[in-house]
Amino acid sequence: MPASRTNLTPERALGALADLGFLARPDLPDRPGPAYLLVAVRDVPTLRHFDPETIEYWVAEAGRGARRTLDRETAMPLEAELSWGQIRIVDRLKVTNEYLTFGGHLTAAKVKGVTVAVITSPAPILRRGGHSQRWDEGAENLGAFFARLLLAVDYTKGFEPRVADATPLTRYAAFLIDTATRYHASPTLRASHPELWLLLETAEHRLHSDHPDEWALGADLLRDAGFDAI
């Protein structure tokens, strides 16, 4: 079973969403994985938590990013491989909760009249703020990293299919190498952001040790993007 998959099915997820519109576990390095995001799209708002109407996410098609939307009208059941970038949950008032992902797997089904989506990933899914949640540590850095990847997609020939074909752990490794390299070189950054530095150091050690192939591929991905990395 791929690392991004779990036995967390839409049927099981609905129990955790009885009083919630969504539930996220980011899988930061100090917690067991995988990361997951559970979302319930109901026909009638509960008015108790946050009532999602749509889920916006990215997939890769023929080596290029394509935006997809899941709502009550989407044919079920649904299986999809998510690409890297932003996930947005939008309610009927166009209020959002947002996440950043390195990629993962989406399973969705209609369960007892509710459209339930389960997104899982072997890499963190970081909360990027919104109506009813805070920002996860590192989400701001990841947003900036993804912005730099988009520049490489625009200006580096052949890079878009290269990053589209990479695994979530390879993209995660590239982010860790790029970000941790700057922190290793800067006492000021380490002193200013001690909690993030601890997370980076823990994640760097764990991924390099447990997934050396993805770590090496992440370094290659940075070089292909034209980033300076060691």
Steps between C-alpha positions, in 0.01 A plus 500: 500500500648841404602715795238760409216246544346386827202295606321830570204462264220754440270270700733511800574869455132594527498398865777750575307770312168458683520853643764644264530615143865404478779353710873528430811337639810659344754226591774734615827319582419463869181302426433162337390503137350496252342844472132516423221745423139386536214705352122456513289671234136492614180593318382709795741716709525395865598852617707334775858518373589579138280374219705423187337533161802434278856368519752646254824313432764431235580190294762434233383434144755422230769659715308821569301627797121501470254636756212280607191564711301251705144581607164332550456460124831318448450139391574255780697298594816689409871413516771749398869570551552855622791709378684765700354837590198640676184327620207734571178412681227754417162543669175645367609854596830458308692488827802271483740284698825431319778242499829434324589150385795327336254261338301200612194288437132597496221252566140624505161334524139566585437366851154526659416794277827685573784544251810406700852567373814349650834651396814324626869562443834356616617863534350778714179676398547843658217727609527839332240681704145593416168539676543250781863399531847637564811473284724199558865560578684505167194573282625849416837357395331232291283759325812694407670181380204413278508853355863444403409165343238679290769737373710198402196353322462825302866552412680163507434284197373153588470568870120484530474130400809432711340629819161354402653151473679525836356321802364695798800394708741620231333842495504502881871416499567787259318740732689376807840519328433849369361638827730318743807607300417865565438432869826307538683800354325765711522520882259792477230289335547221753477743793201685355296187421605231749180293470521485121871421519428206732236367260732541201787328677279209608343460157833531322656224708198269472447533124870476416531189717174322409473598131851557360389449139232769521748725678745468211223555246389810691851645465489422127163674473646817655788498253258455208303799631817710513492533879824526692514200734761291677 
